[in-house]
Amino acid sequence: MRYLMLFIPVMVALSVPLYNVIDNRWIGIPFFWWFQLLMIPVSVLFLLAAYLGDRK
């Protein structure tokens, strides 16, 4: 289970067709940039869950 928690954010970040969009913008920021910036805290949460799950 721990490895699945580590595998999910990596696969989402590496699936380029998911965020290879030109037209989507949020506050003038292209989708690619804010998706990558959003993946940082999401990945941290998955890493924290894997760490806490491993300690028990």
mmJSON file of the N, C-alpha and C atoms, coordinates in Angstrom:
{"data_MODEL":{"atom_site":{
"group_PDB":["ATOM","ATOM","ATOM","ATOM","ATOM","ATOM","ATOM","ATOM","ATOM","ATOM","ATOM","ATOM","ATOM","ATOM","ATOM","ATOM","ATOM","ATOM","ATOM","ATOM","ATOM","ATOM","ATOM","ATOM","ATOM","ATOM","ATOM","ATOM","ATOM","ATOM","ATOM","ATOM","ATOM","ATOM","ATOM","ATOM","ATOM","ATOM","ATOM","ATOM","ATOM","ATOM","ATOM","ATOM","ATOM","ATOM","ATOM","ATOM","ATOM","ATOM","ATOM","ATOM","ATOM","ATOM","ATOM","ATOM","ATOM","ATOM","ATOM","ATOM","ATOM","ATOM","ATOM","ATOM","ATOM","ATOM","ATOM","ATOM","ATOM","ATOM","ATOM","ATOM","ATOM","ATOM","ATOM","ATOM","ATOM","ATOM","ATOM","ATOM","ATOM","ATOM","ATOM","ATOM","ATOM","ATOM","ATOM","ATOM","ATOM","ATOM","ATOM","ATOM","ATOM","ATOM","ATOM","ATOM","ATOM","ATOM","ATOM","ATOM","ATOM","ATOM","ATOM","ATOM","ATOM","ATOM","ATOM","ATOM","ATOM","ATOM","ATOM","ATOM","ATOM","ATOM","ATOM","ATOM","ATOM","ATOM","ATOM","ATOM","ATOM","ATOM","ATOM","ATOM","ATOM","ATOM","ATOM","ATOM","ATOM","ATOM","ATOM","ATOM","ATOM","ATOM","ATOM","ATOM","ATOM","ATOM","ATOM","ATOM","ATOM","ATOM","ATOM","ATOM","ATOM","ATOM","ATOM","ATOM","ATOM","ATOM","ATOM","ATOM","ATOM","ATOM","ATOM","ATOM","ATOM","ATOM","ATOM","ATOM","ATOM","ATOM","ATOM","ATOM","ATOM","ATOM","ATOM","ATOM"],
"id":[1,2,3,4,5,6,7,8,9,10,11,12,13,14,15,16,17,18,19,20,21,22,23,24,25,26,27,28,29,30,31,32,33,34,35,36,37,38,39,40,41,42,43,44,45,46,47,48,49,50,51,52,53,54,55,56,57,58,59,60,61,62,63,64,65,66,67,68,69,70,71,72,73,74,75,76,77,78,79,80,81,82,83,84,85,86,87,88,89,90,91,92,93,94,95,96,97,98,99,100,101,102,103,104,105,106,107,108,109,110,111,112,113,114,115,116,117,118,119,120,121,122,123,124,125,126,127,128,129,130,131,132,133,134,135,136,137,138,139,140,141,142,143,144,145,146,147,148,149,150,151,152,153,154,155,156,157,158,159,160,161,162,163,164,165,166,167,168],
"type_symbol":["N","C","C","N","C","C","N","C","C","N","C","C","N","C","C","N","C","C","N","C","C","N","C","C","N","C","C","N","C","C","N","C","C","N","C","C","N","C","C","N","C","C","N","C","C","N","C","C","N","C","C","N","C","C","N","C","C","N","C","C","N","C","C","N","C","C","N","C","C","N","C","C","N","C","C","N","C","C","N","C","C","N","C","C","N","C","C","N","C","C","N","C","C","N","C","C","N","C","C","N","C","C","N","C","C","N","C","C","N","C","C","N","C","C","N","C","C","N","C","C","N","C","C","N","C","C","N","C","C","N","C","C","N","C","C","N","C","C","N","C","C","N","C","C","N","C","C","N","C","C","N","C","C","N","C","C","N","C","C","N","C","C","N","C","C","N","C","C"],
"label_atom_id":["N","CA","C","N","CA","C","N","CA","C","N","CA","C","N","CA","C","N","CA","C","N","CA","C","N","CA","C","N","CA","C","N","CA","C","N","CA","C","N","CA","C","N","CA","C","N","CA","C","N","CA","C","N","CA","C","N","CA","C","N","CA","C","N","CA","C","N","CA","C","N","CA","C","N","CA","C","N","CA","C","N","CA","C","N","CA","C","N","CA","C","N","CA","C","N","CA","C","N","CA","C","N","CA","C","N","CA","C","N","CA","C","N","CA","C","N","CA","C","N","CA","C","N","CA","C","N","CA","C","N","CA","C","N","CA","C","N","CA","C","N","CA","C","N","CA","C","N","CA","C","N","CA","C","N","CA","C","N","CA","C","N","CA","C","N","CA","C","N","CA","C","N","CA","C","N","CA","C","N","CA","C","N","CA","C","N","CA","C","N","CA","C","N","CA","C"],
"label_alt_id":[null,null,null,null,null,null,null,null,null,null,null,null,null,null,null,null,null,null,null,null,null,null,null,null,null,null,null,null,null,null,null,null,null,null,null,null,null,null,null,null,null,null,null,null,null,null,null,null,null,null,null,null,null,null,null,null,null,null,null,null,null,null,null,null,null,null,null,null,null,null,null,null,null,null,null,null,null,null,null,null,null,null,null,null,null,null,null,null,null,null,null,null,null,null,null,null,null,null,null,null,null,null,null,null,null,null,null,null,null,null,null,null,null,null,null,null,null,null,null,null,null,null,null,null,null,null,null,null,null,null,null,null,null,null,null,null,null,null,null,null,null,null,null,null,null,null,null,null,null,null,null,null,null,null,null,null,null,null,null,null,null,null,null,null,null,null,null,null],
"label_comp_id":["MET","MET","MET","ARG","ARG","ARG","TYR","TYR","TYR","LEU","LEU","LEU","MET","MET","MET","LEU","LEU","LEU","PHE","PHE","PHE","ILE","ILE","ILE","PRO","PRO","PRO","VAL","VAL","VAL","MET","MET","MET","VAL","VAL","VAL","ALA","ALA","ALA","LEU","LEU","LEU","SER","SER","SER","VAL","VAL","VAL","PRO","PRO","PRO","LEU","LEU","LEU","TYR","TYR","TYR","ASN","ASN","ASN","VAL","VAL","VAL","ILE","ILE","ILE","ASP","ASP","ASP","ASN","ASN","ASN","ARG","ARG","ARG","TRP","TRP","TRP","ILE","ILE","ILE","GLY","GLY","GLY","ILE","ILE","ILE","PRO","PRO","PRO","PHE","PHE","PHE","PHE","PHE","PHE","TRP","TRP","TRP","TRP","TRP","TRP","PHE","PHE","PHE","GLN","GLN","GLN","LEU","LEU","LEU","LEU","LEU","LEU","MET","MET","MET","ILE","ILE","ILE","PRO","PRO","PRO","VAL","VAL","VAL","SER","SER","SER","VAL","VAL","VAL","LEU","LEU","LEU","PHE","PHE","PHE","LEU","LEU","LEU","LEU","LEU","LEU","ALA","ALA","ALA","ALA","ALA","ALA","TYR","TYR","TYR","LEU","LEU","LEU","GLY","GLY","GLY","ASP","ASP","ASP","ARG","ARG","ARG","LYS","LYS","LYS"],
"label_asym_id":["A","A","A","A","A","A","A","A","A","A","A","A","A","A","A","A","A","A","A","A","A","A","A","A","A","A","A","A","A","A","A","A","A","A","A","A","A","A","A","A","A","A","A","A","A","A","A","A","A","A","A","A","A","A","A","A","A","A","A","A","A","A","A","A","A","A","A","A","A","A","A","A","A","A","A","A","A","A","A","A","A","A","A","A","A","A","A","A","A","A","A","A","A","A","A","A","A","A","A","A","A","A","A","A","A","A","A","A","A","A","A","A","A","A","A","A","A","A","A","A","A","A","A","A","A","A","A","A","A","A","A","A","A","A","A","A","A","A","A","A","A","A","A","A","A","A","A","A","A","A","A","A","A","A","A","A","A","A","A","A","A","A","A","A","A","A","A","A"],
"label_entity_id":["1","1","1","1","1","1","1","1","1","1","1","1","1","1","1","1","1","1","1","1","1","1","1","1","1","1","1","1","1","1","1","1","1","1","1","1","1","1","1","1","1","1","1","1","1","1","1","1","1","1","1","1","1","1","1","1","1","1","1","1","1","1","1","1","1","1","1","1","1","1","1","1","1","1","1","1","1","1","1","1","1","1","1","1","1","1","1","1","1","1","1","1","1","1","1","1","1","1","1","1","1","1","1","1","1","1","1","1","1","1","1","1","1","1","1","1","1","1","1","1","1","1","1","1","1","1","1","1","1","1","1","1","1","1","1","1","1","1","1","1","1","1","1","1","1","1","1","1","1","1","1","1","1","1","1","1","1","1","1","1","1","1","1","1","1","1","1","1"],
"label_seq_id":[1,1,1,2,2,2,3,3,3,4,4,4,5,5,5,6,6,6,7,7,7,8,8,8,9,9,9,10,10,10,11,11,11,12,12,12,13,13,13,14,14,14,15,15,15,16,16,16,17,17,17,18,18,18,19,19,19,20,20,20,21,21,21,22,22,22,23,23,23,24,24,24,25,25,25,26,26,26,27,27,27,28,28,28,29,29,29,30,30,30,31,31,31,32,32,32,33,33,33,34,34,34,35,35,35,36,36,36,37,37,37,38,38,38,39,39,39,40,40,40,41,41,41,42,42,42,43,43,43,44,44,44,45,45,45,46,46,46,47,47,47,48,48,48,49,49,49,50,50,50,51,51,51,52,52,52,53,53,53,54,54,54,55,55,55,56,56,56],
"pdbx_PDB_ins_code":[null,null,null,null,null,null,null,null,null,null,null,null,null,null,null,null,null,null,null,null,null,null,null,null,null,null,null,null,null,null,null,null,null,null,null,null,null,null,null,null,null,null,null,null,null,null,null,null,null,null,null,null,null,null,null,null,null,null,null,null,null,null,null,null,null,null,null,null,null,null,null,null,null,null,null,null,null,null,null,null,null,null,null,null,null,null,null,null,null,null,null,null,null,null,null,null,null,null,null,null,null,null,null,null,null,null,null,null,null,null,null,null,null,null,null,null,null,null,null,null,null,null,null,null,null,null,null,null,null,null,null,null,null,null,null,null,null,null,null,null,null,null,null,null,null,null,null,null,null,null,null,null,null,null,null,null,null,null,null,null,null,null,null,null,null,null,null,null],
"Cartn_x":[0.823,0.0,0.865,1.982,2.879,3.413,3.756,4.306,3.251,2.009,0.928,0.77,0.894,0.795,1.936,3.072,4.191,4.07,3.423,3.31,2.282,1.202,0.104,0.553,1.179,1.557,2.611,3.464,4.473,3.809,2.851,2.187,1.307,0.689,-0.113,0.783,1.918,2.835,3.469,3.643,4.26,3.266,1.981,0.989,0.756,1.601,1.591,0.266,-0.405,-1.689,-2.728,-2.569,-3.498,-3.427,-2.249,-2.102,-1.504,-1.511,-1.028,-2.169,-2.562,-3.689,-3.206,-3.622,-3.178,-4.177,-5.458,-6.465,-6.843,-6.72,-7.129,-6.171,-6.739,-5.96,-6.708,-5.969,-6.538,-5.804,-6.496,-5.931,-4.797,-4.944,-3.944,-2.766,-2.737,-1.625,-2.005,-1.142,-1.455,-1.649,-2.478,-2.83,-1.6,-0.609,0.595,1.271,1.405,2.128,1.378,0.081,-0.603,-0.862,-0.937,-1.067,0.212,1.353,2.626,2.796,2.406,2.5,1.508,0.361,-0.614,-0.118,0.647,1.139,2.153,2.78,3.76,3.084,2.051,1.418,0.662,0.101,-0.593,0.399,1.577,2.605,3.085,3.191,3.598,2.575,1.292,0.254,0.327,0.592,0.727,1.973,3.06,4.274,4.045,3.333,3.026,2.147,1.171,0.301,1.099,2.02,2.844,3.766,4.303,5.182,4.424,3.255,2.476,1.92,1.593,1.106,2.197,3.428,4.558,4.982,4.741,5.155,4.322,3.093,2.206,2.455],
"Cartn_y":[-1.193,0.0,1.253,1.187,2.338,2.706,1.706,1.979,2.54,2.154,2.713,4.197,4.576,5.988,6.796,6.179,6.868,6.849,5.837,5.646,6.589,6.881,7.679,9.088,9.885,11.24,11.233,10.238,10.154,9.904,8.992,8.681,9.84,10.555,11.715,12.802,13.039,14.064,13.668,12.385,11.931,11.716,11.77,11.586,12.926,13.219,14.503,14.786,13.824,14.162,14.718,14.475,14.996,16.52,17.082,18.532,19.213,18.559,19.152,19.928,21.034,21.843,23.273,23.9,25.267,26.291,26.032,27.056,27.283,26.31,26.489,27.424,28.43,29.378,29.637,29.936,30.289,31.525,32.611,33.917,34.287,33.929,34.25,33.306,32.318,31.363,30.138,29.728,28.542,27.298,26.407,25.19,24.398,24.287,23.506,23.978,25.284,25.819,25.606,25.929,25.778,24.325,23.443,22.018,21.493,21.894,21.463,22.007,23.249,23.823,23.171,22.755,22.054,20.656,20.038,18.69,18.65,19.765,19.784,19.484,20.253,19.907,18.581,18.226,16.944,15.798,15.915,14.884,14.812,15.956,15.974,15.237,15.436,14.737,13.228,12.794,11.366,10.802,11.55,11.098,11.012,11.976,11.956,10.756,10.475,9.323,8.022,7.923,6.723,6.595,7.702,7.676,7.277,7.895,7.57,6.159,5.69,4.329,3.299,3.656,2.757,2.675,3.745,3.763,2.842,2.573,1.767,0.296],
"Cartn_z":[0.0,0.0,0.0,0.698,0.785,-0.584,-1.384,-2.7,-3.645,-3.455,-4.263,-3.964,-2.709,-2.341,-2.937,-3.175,-3.809,-5.329,-5.862,-7.302,-7.935,-7.242,-7.801,-8.199,-7.334,-7.771,-8.876,-8.885,-9.936,-11.283,-11.313,-12.573,-13.05,-12.146,-12.545,-13.122,-12.497,-12.998,-14.326,-14.563,-15.809,-16.941,-16.668,-17.728,-18.429,-19.383,-20.094,-20.799,-21.434,-22.073,-21.104,-19.828,-18.835,-18.745,-18.849,-18.699,-19.92,-21.069,-22.302,-22.963,-22.325,-22.773,-22.94,-24.028,-24.297,-23.765,-23.929,-23.686,-22.233,-21.382,-19.988,-19.273,-18.659,-17.863,-16.564,-15.521,-14.233,-13.747,-13.637,-13.281,-14.245,-15.497,-16.504,-16.546,-15.667,-15.616,-16.442,-17.376,-18.182,-17.308,-17.809,-17.078,-16.683,-17.573,-17.291,-16.018,-15.859,-14.704,-13.403,-13.397,-12.112,-11.784,-12.788,-12.498,-11.85,-12.382,-11.798,-10.379,-10.165,-8.826,-7.867,-8.354,-7.527,-7.158,-8.04,-7.778,-6.634,-6.317,-5.217,-3.881,-3.455,-2.161,-2.204,-3.35,-3.459,-3.26,-3.86,-3.702,-2.257,-1.613,-0.205,0.649,0.365,1.128,0.909,-0.323,-0.582,0.106,0.095,0.785,2.292,2.839,4.268,4.614,3.776,4.019,3.949,3.006,2.901,4.115,4.579,5.743,7.002,7.214,8.41,8.358,7.171,7.038,7.287,6.995,7.193,8.665,9.403,10.819,11.668,11.287,12.125,11.986],
"occupancy":[1.0,1.0,1.0,1.0,1.0,1.0,1.0,1.0,1.0,1.0,1.0,1.0,1.0,1.0,1.0,1.0,1.0,1.0,1.0,1.0,1.0,1.0,1.0,1.0,1.0,1.0,1.0,1.0,1.0,1.0,1.0,1.0,1.0,1.0,1.0,1.0,1.0,1.0,1.0,1.0,1.0,1.0,1.0,1.0,1.0,1.0,1.0,1.0,1.0,1.0,1.0,1.0,1.0,1.0,1.0,1.0,1.0,1.0,1.0,1.0,1.0,1.0,1.0,1.0,1.0,1.0,1.0,1.0,1.0,1.0,1.0,1.0,1.0,1.0,1.0,1.0,1.0,1.0,1.0,1.0,1.0,1.0,1.0,1.0,1.0,1.0,1.0,1.0,1.0,1.0,1.0,1.0,1.0,1.0,1.0,1.0,1.0,1.0,1.0,1.0,1.0,1.0,1.0,1.0,1.0,1.0,1.0,1.0,1.0,1.0,1.0,1.0,1.0,1.0,1.0,1.0,1.0,1.0,1.0,1.0,1.0,1.0,1.0,1.0,1.0,1.0,1.0,1.0,1.0,1.0,1.0,1.0,1.0,1.0,1.0,1.0,1.0,1.0,1.0,1.0,1.0,1.0,1.0,1.0,1.0,1.0,1.0,1.0,1.0,1.0,1.0,1.0,1.0,1.0,1.0,1.0,1.0,1.0,1.0,1.0,1.0,1.0,1.0,1.0,1.0,1.0,1.0,1.0],
"B_iso_or_equiv":[0.0,0.0,0.0,0.0,0.0,0.0,0.0,0.0,0.0,0.0,0.0,0.0,0.0,0.0,0.0,0.0,0.0,0.0,0.0,0.0,0.0,0.0,0.0,0.0,0.0,0.0,0.0,0.0,0.0,0.0,0.0,0.0,0.0,0.0,0.0,0.0,0.0,0.0,0.0,0.0,0.0,0.0,0.0,0.0,0.0,0.0,0.0,0.0,0.0,0.0,0.0,0.0,0.0,0.0,0.0,0.0,0.0,0.0,0.0,0.0,0.0,0.0,0.0,0.0,0.0,0.0,0.0,0.0,0.0,0.0,0.0,0.0,0.0,0.0,0.0,0.0,0.0,0.0,0.0,0.0,0.0,0.0,0.0,0.0,0.0,0.0,0.0,0.0,0.0,0.0,0.0,0.0,0.0,0.0,0.0,0.0,0.0,0.0,0.0,0.0,0.0,0.0,0.0,0.0,0.0,0.0,0.0,0.0,0.0,0.0,0.0,0.0,0.0,0.0,0.0,0.0,0.0,0.0,0.0,0.0,0.0,0.0,0.0,0.0,0.0,0.0,0.0,0.0,0.0,0.0,0.0,0.0,0.0,0.0,0.0,0.0,0.0,0.0,0.0,0.0,0.0,0.0,0.0,0.0,0.0,0.0,0.0,0.0,0.0,0.0,0.0,0.0,0.0,0.0,0.0,0.0,0.0,0.0,0.0,0.0,0.0,0.0,0.0,0.0,0.0,0.0,0.0,0.0],
"pdbx_formal_charge":[null,null,null,null,null,null,null,null,null,null,null,null,null,null,null,null,null,null,null,null,null,null,null,null,null,null,null,null,null,null,null,null,null,null,null,null,null,null,null,null,null,null,null,null,null,null,null,null,null,null,null,null,null,null,null,null,null,null,null,null,null,null,null,null,null,null,null,null,null,null,null,null,null,null,null,null,null,null,null,null,null,null,null,null,null,null,null,null,null,null,null,null,null,null,null,null,null,null,null,null,null,null,null,null,null,null,null,null,null,null,null,null,null,null,null,null,null,null,null,null,null,null,null,null,null,null,null,null,null,null,null,null,null,null,null,null,null,null,null,null,null,null,null,null,null,null,null,null,null,null,null,null,null,null,null,null,null,null,null,null,null,null,null,null,null,null,null,null],
"auth_seq_id":[1,1,1,2,2,2,3,3,3,4,4,4,5,5,5,6,6,6,7,7,7,8,8,8,9,9,9,10,10,10,11,11,11,12,12,12,13,13,13,14,14,14,15,15,15,16,16,16,17,17,17,18,18,18,19,19,19,20,20,20,21,21,21,22,22,22,23,23,23,24,24,24,25,25,25,26,26,26,27,27,27,28,28,28,29,29,29,30,30,30,31,31,31,32,32,32,33,33,33,34,34,34,35,35,35,36,36,36,37,37,37,38,38,38,39,39,39,40,40,40,41,41,41,42,42,42,43,43,43,44,44,44,45,45,45,46,46,46,47,47,47,48,48,48,49,49,49,50,50,50,51,51,51,52,52,52,53,53,53,54,54,54,55,55,55,56,56,56],
"auth_comp_id":["MET","MET","MET","ARG","ARG","ARG","TYR","TYR","TYR","LEU","LEU","LEU","MET","MET","MET","LEU","LEU","LEU","PHE","PHE","PHE","ILE","ILE","ILE","PRO","PRO","PRO","VAL","VAL","VAL","MET","MET","MET","VAL","VAL","VAL","ALA","ALA","ALA","LEU","LEU","LEU","SER","SER","SER","VAL","VAL","VAL","PRO","PRO","PRO","LEU","LEU","LEU","TYR","TYR","TYR","ASN","ASN","ASN","VAL","VAL","VAL","ILE","ILE","ILE","ASP","ASP","ASP","ASN","ASN","ASN","ARG","ARG","ARG","TRP","TRP","TRP","ILE","ILE","ILE","GLY","GLY","GLY","ILE","ILE","ILE","PRO","PRO","PRO","PHE","PHE","PHE","PHE","PHE","PHE","TRP","TRP","TRP","TRP","TRP","TRP","PHE","PHE","PHE","GLN","GLN","GLN","LEU","LEU","LEU","LEU","LEU","LEU","MET","MET","MET","ILE","ILE","ILE","PRO","PRO","PRO","VAL","VAL","VAL","SER","SER","SER","VAL","VAL","VAL","LEU","LEU","LEU","PHE","PHE","PHE","LEU","LEU","LEU","LEU","LEU","LEU","ALA","ALA","ALA","ALA","ALA","ALA","TYR","TYR","TYR","LEU","LEU","LEU","GLY","GLY","GLY","ASP","ASP","ASP","ARG","ARG","ARG","LYS","LYS","LYS"],
"auth_asym_id":["A","A","A","A","A","A","A","A","A","A","A","A","A","A","A","A","A","A","A","A","A","A","A","A","A","A","A","A","A","A","A","A","A","A","A","A","A","A","A","A","A","A","A","A","A","A","A","A","A","A","A","A","A","A","A","A","A","A","A","A","A","A","A","A","A","A","A","A","A","A","A","A","A","A","A","A","A","A","A","A","A","A","A","A","A","A","A","A","A","A","A","A","A","A","A","A","A","A","A","A","A","A","A","A","A","A","A","A","A","A","A","A","A","A","A","A","A","A","A","A","A","A","A","A","A","A","A","A","A","A","A","A","A","A","A","A","A","A","A","A","A","A","A","A","A","A","A","A","A","A","A","A","A","A","A","A","A","A","A","A","A","A","A","A","A","A","A","A"],
"auth_atom_id":["N","CA","C","N","CA","C","N","CA","C","N","CA","C","N","CA","C","N","CA","C","N","CA","C","N","CA","C","N","CA","C","N","CA","C","N","CA","C","N","CA","C","N","CA","C","N","CA","C","N","CA","C","N","CA","C","N","CA","C","N","CA","C","N","CA","C","N","CA","C","N","CA","C","N","CA","C","N","CA","C","N","CA","C","N","CA","C","N","CA","C","N","CA","C","N","CA","C","N","CA","C","N","CA","C","N","CA","C","N","CA","C","N","CA","C","N","CA","C","N","CA","C","N","CA","C","N","CA","C","N","CA","C","N","CA","C","N","CA","C","N","CA","C","N","CA","C","N","CA","C","N","CA","C","N","CA","C","N","CA","C","N","CA","C","N","CA","C","N","CA","C","N","CA","C","N","CA","C","N","CA","C","N","CA","C","N","CA","C","N","CA","C","N","CA","C"],
"pdbx_PDB_model_num":[1,1,1,1,1,1,1,1,1,1,1,1,1,1,1,1,1,1,1,1,1,1,1,1,1,1,1,1,1,1,1,1,1,1,1,1,1,1,1,1,1,1,1,1,1,1,1,1,1,1,1,1,1,1,1,1,1,1,1,1,1,1,1,1,1,1,1,1,1,1,1,1,1,1,1,1,1,1,1,1,1,1,1,1,1,1,1,1,1,1,1,1,1,1,1,1,1,1,1,1,1,1,1,1,1,1,1,1,1,1,1,1,1,1,1,1,1,1,1,1,1,1,1,1,1,1,1,1,1,1,1,1,1,1,1,1,1,1,1,1,1,1,1,1,1,1,1,1,1,1,1,1,1,1,1,1,1,1,1,1,1,1,1,1,1,1,1,1]
}}}
